Every structure is written in structure tokens, then in C-alpha cells.
Amino acid sequence: MAENITPHTETTDAVFSTAELSVQQPDRALPPLTTDELPEALKQGLARCGWQKITPVQSYAIPYLLRQRDLMIQSRTGSGKTGAYLLPMLNLLSAANKAVQLLILVPTRELAVQVEHEAQTLFAQTGLTICSLYGGVGYKKQMQALETGVQIVVGTPGRILDHLLRHSLDLSALTQLVFDEADRMLSIGFYPDMKELQRFLPEKRLHTTLLSATFPPHVVQLASEFMQQPDMLSLSHKEVHVASVRHCFCQVSRMDKDRALIRLLESENPASAIIFCNTKANVAYLAEVLKGFGYRAEGLSSDLTQHQREAVLTRIRSGDLPYLVATDVASRGIDIPALSHVFLYEPPEDRESYIHRAGRTGRLDCAGTVISLTDVMEQMELERIARYYHIQLQQLEVPDDAKVADIVGQRLATQLESRFRTLTGLEKERARRYRLLAKKLSQENLEEKDHEDLDGMALLAMLLDDYQQRSKQQPALLPQASTQTRKKNSRRRRRSHKGTAPKETNASA
């Protein structure tokens, strides 16, 4: 869903109670701005949008962006992040220059339309124009809009790359680059497109802003590939922090836990994960369930010989095995730098084990997520653990089939579009032979078939599922931290904790 960037009416101004928010500012911090302290052009933009006051994230972020300091912003959905990067552009863009100066990358068509709408209102009467580029529609109107000359382009990485390859989009005059909801873009699978798009960026320093609700390892690494020594700004309602763990739970009956786990894996799309169980039997069962759904997963329990355990751990550390199902035999001594998620299929039998399990993620100054699957009784025990360690639990709803189908469909469409762009002329010619068949299969009437499993849509769905399952067997196409970066982050982390006694309440330790 596109975020609502209407400012919070409960704040008297951009100055707010620290009891409500936790703010982590960069080194060489700049003081936040109040509404009255904004440059005149930004005040006029507020008036055009009908915004009475700026939100906290806007108050803190705008000073850095006006000074064109690269910035990574972490703030929850609905906090005003879109306005935070659009408002400063009133001072940073030139209406006299009809070339594209600002490129905004977003994960979905819906967010592109939302940003375009807000920008049109904000930039009205300034001479600054915007167009949105996204898939699922034709190219003609988008190309016509680009031909008229626009200063701002917002869109999904795949469609923007298509226009660059068609030479209908020129970024040579670009000065500003924004990644909005970077975690979602990587979850959908846009990383290869973003790296290809990078080749078309001008060879000069671009003022770059990256926004994300969380900063797992692959988002931090993405920032390092597009930004130079960016500042970090984190605003949280006492929830996720840049270098902390988000603790969540889903209330699920014991009989539905396996289905719920698969739906969560499909929707969260973690780069890597450990799924903890309390029994060896459940480890063996879940490992086979995950394999059945195409995931590269193995079980790790005391049933394995030492040689077998070492073989599994070697695959994990090399990145060949992204999913591990384990008992507490794996909760200590395993260090996977890019581990983004920990799932607790069953809550542990003692509270110390929860900390050891949760501590597998959220390392090297990155964010992590712990999701516990609980029935009613298990939820009560989890809440006792949370109270003891002063952990704030967040309840998640298990996505239904329609939601999962939509998420997986977006991801698969992105993969297919990326694959199509790599085809040679001969391969495209071969594929063109099947257009009529594809059209026929997609239009077959279900009522004309005796069995739904035999209709054309089912055949297309089978082919798409086959492609999706084969893609799961390939290494994840996500930014990977280099060994040098990991060592540097590890040294920084050790220095920051040197001389400090471990706190029992630190769930990510």
C-alpha cells in the first residue's frame, strides 16, 4: 500500500515528545526544523498541499537533504517519508531545465501513482513536471510524457530500465536519486534491474536518499553500492531501530502452523532464515515441507552425525543453503552475517533460549526480524518472556491466499521481465511463435471444460509455478556484503561494546 503522507495532527509542531519517538541521528547532526523555519518555497508547497505542519521525519530529514547530504531514513509507514524527500526538491530542482533531474525508484505501481499525485500538487505553479513509469500498461503515453520534457520521473526499476534501453529516457542531467521503500524493492526482486540501471547513471556524484521501514543486511549493502558514506536517520515509535531486532508473533493453531510458515516465507521473502523447532521430529517434517515448496532447506538436529552437521553448516556459510530448520543445537555458535529472519515454529521451553534464538539475527549493525508462531497458550508464555526482557511484541496477521498470490505474482513478473530483457534476438524470435498459444490459453472459458485442472489457465499457471520453483533453486539475487565490509562492521561493533557488560535485556546480543 502507498503510504499516507498527511502530517500527524496530534503534534503541536515538528517538536515532539521523546517519550513517543526514539530518534537516532547521524554524526555531525543537524538541528531539526520547525514549520516556521522552513525556506519560503517549502512553506508555499505545504500550503498547496493543505498541510498545516511538517511531521517529525520531515523535520529531522529536511535539513540534511537541503544540504545535499546522502541520507538513509528509517521510519514507519505513514510517517511522512514521501514528503520528507519531495519538499526539499523545491529548492534543489530547476524548472528552467527541462531534463530529468530527479529519479524516484519505488516497488509498486500503486506507490508510483501516489508519489506522482503528491508531487503534482506540491510542485503546482512551479514549472516542475513529473511522470510515472511502471509496468502492466503500454509504453505510448509514457513515451509521450517523456518527450514533452519532465524534471521528475518516478517508477519501478524494471519499467524505468525498459525506457533506458529504448532510449526514451535520458538521465545525463540527473542530480537527485531516491530509493523509496528499498526493503520492498529488494523483496520483490528488483536488485538485478537496479544494478543494470546503475550503468545509465551519470558519472558524477548524485545526491542520494534511501528510505526503508527496516534496514536488514541486504538493504545496508545496497546503500553502500549506490551511496558514499551516507548519514543514517532513524525515527521509531519505540519499535524497530536500525541495529535492532523486530519481535513479532502470529496467532496460529497448531494444525495450521506449517501452512502459516509457508505463507510468511512467501510474503517476507527473507534472504536467509533459521526456523527453530523444539523436537527433532518437527525439524525433519518441516525441512521436507520446505523442500516440497521449492525452498533450499535442510534440517539440523542431534540426529545428524558430526560430519553431516559440518556439511550443512558449510553450505549455510557459503550461501548455498538459505534456509535452516533446527533445534536448539543450532541456537548457539552459528554466526550467519546476513541472516535477516528467525522463525520460531514453536516458542522455546525456557526464556533464555528465546534470547539465544533471536540473537542469530540483527547482527553487524543491521536490523533483523523474529517471528513466533503461537497458539493461545504459547502466546501467553511468549508474552511472559517479553515482559521479563522488556521486549515489545508486534502482532502480525498471516497473509491469506489472495495476498500471497499477489505478492508472489509481483515477484515472478519482475523475474520474467528481467529474464526477457536478457534474451537475444533469436531467443525473442523463438518465443514469438508461442504468443498465439499463450493468448488462446489465457482466454479459454472455464465453463467449457469438464475439469478445471485441464483448462488453459491451469496450464499457464503450471508453467509459471515451474519457473518459480526453478528460480528458488538459484542463489538469491540480493546485495551481499563483502568479506572486507563484514570485518569492518564487526570491528566497529566490537569497539562499540568494548568495556560494556552484556545486558540480559538485549535480545539481539
DADAQUI-V393300 format. One record per pair of residues at least 4 apart in sequence whose ideal C-beta (glycine too) atoms are under 7 Angstrom apart, sorted by the first residue. I is the first residue (numbers start at 1). GAP is how many residues later the second one is. D is the distance in Angstrom with one decimal. If there is no record, write none. Layout:
# DADAQUI-V393300
<<I/GAP/D> <I/GAP/D>>
This chain:
# DADAQUI-V393300
<<1/109/6.9> <2/108/5.1> <2/109/4.5> <2/112/3.4> <3/74/4.8> <3/75/5.4> <3/78/6.5> <3/79/6.2> <4/74/5.1> <5/75/5.0> <5/77/4.4> <5/78/4.6> <5/113/6.2> <7/44/5.3> <7/45/6.9> <7/46/5.5> <7/47/6.3> <7/48/4.6> <7/73/5.9> <8/47/5.6> <11/5/5.0> <11/42/6.6> <11/45/6.9> <13/21/5.2> <13/22/5.9> <13/40/5.7> <14/18/5.8> <14/19/6.5> <14/20/4.9> <14/21/6.2> <14/39/6.8> <14/40/5.2> <14/42/6.3> <14/45/3.2> <15/19/6.5> <16/4/6.0> <16/5/6.2> <16/40/5.4> <20/217/6.6> <21/35/6.1> <21/214/5.7> <21/215/6.8> <21/216/6.1> <22/214/4.9> <22/216/5.6> <22/219/6.8> <23/37/6.6> <23/212/5.4> <24/208/7.0> <24/210/4.0> <24/217/6.4> <24/218/6.4> <25/4/4.1> <25/208/6.3> <26/205/3.5> <26/206/5.6> <26/207/6.3> <30/33/4.1> <30/34/6.0> <31/32/7.0> <32/27/4.2> <32/28/4.8> <32/31/6.9> <33/4/4.5> <33/5/5.9> <33/26/5.6> <33/29/5.6> <33/30/5.7> <34/25/6.9> <35/18/4.8> <35/19/5.3> <38/4/4.2> <38/5/5.2> <39/52/5.8> <40/4/6.5> <41/4/6.6> <41/49/4.3> <41/50/5.7> <42/4/6.6> <42/45/5.1> <42/48/5.6> <42/49/7.0> <43/4/6.6> <44/4/6.6> <45/4/6.6> <45/42/5.9> <45/45/5.2> <45/77/4.8> <46/5/4.5> <48/73/5.9> <48/74/6.3> <48/76/5.5> <49/72/5.3> <49/73/5.6> <54/4/4.0> <54/5/5.3> <55/4/7.0> <55/24/6.0> <55/25/3.4> <56/4/6.4> <56/179/5.8> <57/4/5.7> <57/16/6.7> <57/18/4.4> <57/22/4.9> <57/23/5.2> <57/24/5.8> <57/27/5.1> <57/178/5.2> <58/4/5.7> <58/22/5.2> <58/25/5.5> <58/26/4.5> <58/29/6.5> <60/173/5.8> <60/175/6.5> <61/4/5.9> <61/10/6.4> <61/12/5.6> <61/23/4.2> <61/172/5.9> <62/4/6.0> <62/22/6.6> <62/25/6.1> <62/26/5.5> <63/4/6.7> <64/5/4.5> <64/7/4.8> <64/167/6.0> <64/169/7.0> <65/6/6.3> <65/20/6.4> <65/23/4.0> <65/144/6.4> <66/22/5.1> <66/25/6.1> <68/139/4.3> <69/162/5.5> <70/137/6.7> <70/138/4.9> <70/157/4.7> <70/158/6.6> <70/160/4.1> <70/161/6.6> <71/138/5.2> <71/159/6.2> <71/160/5.1> <71/162/5.9> <72/138/4.8> <72/151/5.5> <72/158/5.0> <72/160/5.0> <72/161/7.0> <73/8/6.1> <73/11/6.6> <73/136/6.8> <73/138/4.7> <73/160/5.1> <74/138/6.0> <74/141/5.8> <74/160/4.3> <74/168/5.6> <75/4/4.4> <75/6/5.5> <75/160/4.5> <76/137/6.2> <76/160/7.0> <76/161/6.5> <76/163/6.9> <77/136/6.0> <79/156/6.8> <80/4/5.9> <81/130/4.9> <82/4/6.0> <82/33/5.9> <82/36/6.0> <82/98/7.0> <83/4/5.6> <85/93/5.3> <85/124/5.1> <85/126/6.9> <86/32/6.5> <86/33/5.8> <86/36/5.6> <88/4/5.8> <89/4/5.0> <89/13/5.9> <89/87/6.7> <90/36/6.8> <92/84/6.2> <93/8/5.1> <93/9/6.1> <93/35/5.7> <93/58/5.5> <94/7/6.8> <95/31/5.8> <95/32/3.1> <95/33/5.2> <97/4/6.5> <97/54/6.9> <97/76/6.6> <98/51/3.4> <99/71/6.9> <99/74/3.5> <100/50/6.4> <100/51/6.5> <100/53/5.3> <100/70/6.7> <100/71/5.9> <100/73/6.3> <100/74/6.0> <101/50/5.0> <101/72/5.9> <101/73/6.3> <101/74/5.1> <101/75/6.1> <102/49/6.5> <102/50/4.5> <102/74/4.2> <103/50/5.4> <103/68/6.5> <103/71/5.8> <103/74/5.4> <104/11/6.1> <104/50/4.0> <104/74/4.5> <104/76/6.0> <105/52/5.5> <105/73/6.8> <105/74/5.3> <105/75/6.7> <105/80/6.7> <106/5/4.3> <106/6/5.1> <106/9/6.3> <106/48/6.2> <106/49/6.9> <106/50/6.3> <106/74/4.8> <106/75/6.4> <107/4/6.4> <107/49/6.8> <107/74/5.2> <107/77/4.1> <107/78/4.4> <107/81/5.3> <107/83/6.9> <108/4/6.9> <108/48/6.9> <109/4/6.4> <109/25/4.1> <109/27/6.1> <109/47/6.8> <110/4/6.4> <111/4/6.2> <111/69/6.8> <111/70/6.7> <112/4/6.2> <112/20/4.4> <112/22/4.8> <112/42/5.2> <112/43/5.2> <112/44/6.5> <113/4/6.3> <113/19/6.1> <114/4/6.5> <115/4/6.0> <115/39/4.8> <116/4/6.3> <116/14/5.6> <116/16/4.2> <116/38/5.6> <117/4/6.9> <118/4/6.0> <119/4/5.6> <119/11/4.6> <119/33/6.1> <120/4/6.5> <120/10/6.2> <123/5/4.1> <123/7/6.9> <128/23/5.1> <128/24/6.5> <129/21/4.6> <129/22/6.0> <129/23/7.0> <130/20/6.0> <130/22/3.9> <130/24/6.5> <131/11/6.8> <131/14/4.0> <131/15/6.4> <131/19/5.0> <131/22/6.1> <132/22/5.1> <132/23/5.5> <133/9/5.4> <133/20/6.2> <133/22/3.3> <133/26/4.7> <133/27/5.4> <133/30/6.0> <134/21/5.2> <134/22/4.8> <134/25/5.1> <135/21/6.2> <135/23/5.9> <135/24/4.8> <135/282/6.6> <139/4/5.5> <140/4/6.4> <141/4/6.4> <142/4/6.6> <143/4/6.3> <143/25/4.8> <145/5/6.5> <146/4/6.5> <146/22/5.5> <146/23/5.9> <153/7/7.0> <153/16/6.9> <155/4/5.3> <155/5/4.8> <156/4/6.8> <157/4/6.1> <157/28/6.7> <157/33/4.4> <157/36/4.0> <157/37/5.1> <157/40/5.8> <158/4/6.6> <158/32/6.7> <158/35/5.0> <158/256/5.9> <158/259/4.9> <158/260/6.8> <159/4/6.8> <160/4/6.5> <160/9/6.7> <160/37/6.4> <161/4/6.3> <161/32/5.1> <161/35/5.8> <161/36/5.0> <162/4/6.3> <163/5/4.7> <163/6/3.8> <164/5/5.2> <164/33/6.7> <164/36/4.7> <165/256/6.9> <171/29/5.5> <171/30/6.1> <171/31/6.4> <172/30/5.5> <174/27/6.6> <174/28/5.7> <174/32/6.3> <175/31/6.5> <175/32/6.3> <176/30/6.8> <176/31/5.2> <177/29/4.7> <177/31/4.6> <178/31/4.8> <179/6/6.9> <179/31/4.4> <179/32/6.7> <180/31/5.2> <181/4/6.3> <181/30/6.6> <181/31/6.6> <182/4/6.5> <182/28/5.3> <182/29/6.7> <182/30/4.5> <182/37/5.3> <182/40/6.1> <183/4/6.3> <183/29/4.5> <183/30/6.1> <183/31/5.5> <183/33/6.7> <183/36/5.2> <184/4/6.3> <185/5/4.5> <186/4/6.8> <186/5/5.6> <186/32/5.7> <186/33/6.4> <186/36/6.6> <186/292/5.9> <187/82/4.6> <188/222/5.5> <188/223/5.2> <188/226/5.5> <189/222/5.0> <189/225/4.7> <189/226/5.7> <189/288/6.6> <190/4/5.6> <190/224/6.1> <191/4/6.4> <191/286/5.3> <191/287/5.6> <191/288/6.3> <192/4/6.3> <192/226/5.3> <192/285/5.3> <193/4/6.0> <193/225/5.9> <194/4/6.6> <201/5/6.5> <208/18/5.8> <208/19/4.8> <210/13/5.2> <210/17/6.7> <212/7/5.3> <214/26/5.5> <214/32/6.7> <214/153/4.6> <215/4/5.0> <215/5/5.5> <215/27/5.0> <215/151/6.2> <215/152/4.7> <216/124/4.2> <216/150/5.8> <216/151/5.3> <216/152/6.6> <217/4/6.3> <217/120/6.7> <217/121/4.3> <217/123/6.2> <217/147/6.8> <217/149/4.3> <217/264/6.2> <218/4/6.4> <218/53/5.3> <218/120/6.7> <218/260/4.3> <218/261/4.9> <219/4/6.7> <220/4/6.9> <220/146/5.3> <221/4/6.7> <221/258/3.7> <221/259/6.5> <221/260/4.8> <222/4/6.6> <222/257/4.6> <223/4/5.0> <223/7/5.7> <224/261/6.8> <225/254/6.1> <232/10/5.9> <234/7/5.7> <234/8/4.7> <236/4/5.8> <236/5/5.7> <238/154/6.5> <239/153/6.7> <239/155/7.0> <240/4/6.2> <240/6/4.6> <240/127/6.0> <242/125/6.2> <243/122/4.7> <243/123/6.7> <243/124/6.9> <244/118/6.1> <244/123/6.3> <244/264/5.9> <245/113/5.8> <245/116/6.1> <245/117/3.9> <245/123/4.7> <245/125/5.8> <245/262/5.5> <245/263/4.3> <246/121/6.8> <246/123/4.8> <246/148/6.6> <247/111/7.0> <247/123/5.1> <247/144/5.1> <247/145/6.8> <247/146/5.4> <247/147/6.7> <247/260/6.8> <248/121/6.6> <248/122/6.7> <248/123/4.7> <248/145/7.0> <248/146/4.8> <248/148/4.8> <249/122/7.0> <249/123/4.3> <249/125/5.4> <249/130/6.5> <249/133/5.9> <249/144/5.7> <249/146/6.1> <250/10/6.1> <250/121/6.5> <250/123/5.5> <250/146/5.0> <250/148/5.1> <251/123/6.0> <251/128/5.9> <252/4/5.2> <252/5/5.3> <252/8/4.5> <252/121/5.0> <252/123/6.8> <252/146/6.3> <253/122/5.8> <254/121/5.4> <256/4/5.5> <257/4/6.2> <257/88/6.1> <257/116/4.9> <258/4/6.8> <258/28/6.8> <258/31/5.4> <259/4/6.5> <260/4/6.3> <260/113/5.9> <260/138/4.6> <261/4/6.4> <261/14/6.9> <261/82/6.4> <261/84/6.5> <261/112/6.6> <262/4/6.3> <262/31/5.6> <263/4/6.2> <263/135/5.6> <263/136/5.3> <263/141/5.1> <264/4/5.5> <264/107/6.3> <264/134/6.6> <265/30/7.0> <266/138/5.0> <266/141/6.5> <266/142/5.5> <267/132/4.8> <267/136/6.9> <267/137/5.9> <267/140/5.1> <268/73/6.3> <269/142/6.9> <270/70/4.7> <270/71/3.8> <271/51/6.8> <271/67/5.9> <271/69/5.0> <271/205/5.4> <271/207/5.0> <272/50/4.4> <272/64/6.2> <272/66/5.9> <272/67/5.2> <272/68/6.2> <273/50/5.5> <273/67/7.0> <273/68/4.0> <273/69/6.8> <273/70/6.0> <274/50/4.8> <274/52/6.0> <274/56/6.6> <274/65/6.7> <274/68/5.4> <274/86/5.6> <275/11/6.1> <275/50/4.7> <275/68/4.4> <275/70/5.6> <276/50/6.1> <276/55/6.8> <276/66/6.9> <276/67/7.0> <276/68/5.2> <276/69/6.4> <276/81/5.1> <277/5/3.9> <277/6/4.9> <277/9/6.4> <277/48/6.6> <277/50/6.0> <277/68/4.9> <277/69/5.8> <278/4/6.9> <278/49/6.9> <278/68/4.5> <278/70/7.0> <278/71/6.4> <280/4/6.5> <280/21/4.4> <280/22/6.7> <280/23/5.3> <280/47/6.2> <281/4/6.3> <282/4/5.9> <282/63/6.4> <283/4/6.3> <283/16/4.3> <283/18/4.7> <283/42/5.1> <283/43/6.4> <283/44/5.8> <284/4/6.8> <284/15/5.5> <285/4/6.5> <286/4/6.3> <286/39/4.7> <286/59/6.4> <287/4/6.5> <287/10/5.5> <287/11/6.0> <287/12/3.7> <287/38/4.6> <288/4/6.3> <289/4/6.8> <290/5/4.2> <290/7/3.8> <290/33/5.9> <290/35/6.9> <291/4/6.5> <291/6/5.9> <294/175/3.9> <294/178/4.1> <295/28/5.2> <295/177/6.0> <296/25/5.8> <296/26/5.8> <296/27/6.3> <296/176/6.9> <296/177/6.4> <297/26/3.8> <297/28/6.1> <298/14/5.1> <298/23/5.8> <298/26/6.4> <299/26/4.7> <300/4/6.5> <300/9/6.3> <300/12/5.4> <300/24/5.8> <300/26/4.2> <300/29/6.6> <300/30/4.9> <301/25/6.6> <301/26/4.7> <301/28/6.0> <302/25/7.0> <302/27/5.6> <304/4/4.0> <304/5/4.9> <306/4/6.4> <307/4/6.5> <308/4/6.6> <309/4/6.2> <310/4/6.2> <311/4/6.8> <312/4/6.5> <312/9/6.8> <313/4/6.3> <314/4/6.3> <315/5/4.5> <315/6/3.8> <316/5/4.9> <316/8/5.9> <316/20/6.2> <319/156/6.3> <322/154/6.1> <324/6/6.6> <326/4/3.5> <328/25/5.7> <330/4/5.4> <331/22/6.5> <331/25/4.4> <331/26/4.9> <331/29/6.9> <332/24/5.8> <334/26/6.5> <336/24/6.9> <337/26/6.3> <337/27/5.5> <337/144/6.4> <337/149/5.1> <338/142/6.8> <338/143/6.5> <339/21/5.6> <339/22/4.8> <339/29/6.9> <340/21/6.4> <340/28/6.1> <340/29/6.6> <341/20/6.4> <341/28/5.0> <341/30/6.9> <342/15/5.9> <342/16/6.0> <342/18/5.4> <342/19/4.9> <342/28/4.7> <343/28/5.2> <344/13/6.3> <344/26/6.9> <344/28/4.1> <344/29/6.7> <345/28/5.7> <347/25/5.6> <347/27/6.0> <347/31/4.9> <347/34/5.8> <347/35/5.1> <348/5/3.4> <348/6/5.1> <348/9/6.3> <349/4/6.7> <351/34/4.5> <351/37/5.7> <352/4/6.5> <353/4/6.1> <354/4/6.0> <354/31/5.1> <355/4/6.0> <355/34/6.8> <355/152/5.7> <358/12/4.6> <358/149/4.8> <358/150/6.8> <359/148/6.9> <359/149/6.0> <359/150/5.7> <361/7/3.0> <361/8/6.8> <361/9/6.6> <362/4/6.7> <362/5/6.2> <362/6/3.3> <362/146/3.7> <364/122/6.4> <364/125/4.3> <364/126/6.3> <364/129/6.4> <365/124/5.5> <365/127/6.9> <365/128/6.3> <368/140/6.7> <371/25/6.6> <372/10/5.6> <374/4/3.8> <374/5/4.1> <374/8/5.5> <375/4/6.9> <377/4/6.9> <378/4/6.2> <379/4/6.3> <380/4/6.8> <381/4/6.7> <382/4/6.3> <383/4/6.4> <383/10/6.8> <384/4/6.4> <385/4/6.5> <386/5/4.3> <386/7/4.9> <389/116/5.1> <389/118/6.0> <390/115/5.2> <391/116/5.6> <399/4/3.8> <399/5/5.1> <401/4/6.1> <402/4/6.5> <403/4/6.4> <404/4/6.0> <405/4/5.8> <406/4/6.6> <407/4/6.6> <408/4/6.0> <409/4/6.2> <410/4/6.5> <411/4/6.6> <412/4/6.3> <412/52/6.2> <412/56/5.4> <413/4/6.2> <414/4/6.4> <415/4/6.3> <415/56/5.8> <416/4/6.3> <417/4/6.7> <423/4/4.0> <423/5/4.9> <423/8/7.0> <425/4/6.4> <426/4/6.6> <427/4/6.4> <428/4/6.4> <434/4/5.7> <435/4/6.3> <436/4/6.2> <437/4/6.2> <438/4/6.2> <439/4/6.3> <440/4/6.8> <440/16/6.6> <441/15/3.3> <441/18/5.6> <441/19/5.3> <442/14/6.5> <442/15/6.7> <442/18/6.2> <444/11/5.3> <444/12/3.5> <444/13/6.7> <446/6/6.0> <446/9/5.3> <449/5/5.5> <449/6/4.6> <452/6/6.6> <453/5/5.4> <454/4/6.6> <456/4/6.5> <457/4/6.1> <458/4/6.3> <459/4/6.8> <460/4/6.4> <461/4/6.2> <462/4/6.4> <463/4/6.6> <464/4/6.3> <465/4/6.2> <466/4/6.4> <467/4/6.3> <468/4/6.8> <481/4/4.5> <481/5/5.2> <483/4/6.3> <484/4/6.3> <485/4/6.3> <486/4/6.1> <487/4/6.4> <488/4/6.5> <489/4/6.2> <490/4/6.4> <491/4/6.3> <492/4/6.4> <493/4/6.5> <494/4/6.3> <502/4/6.9> <502/7/5.7>>
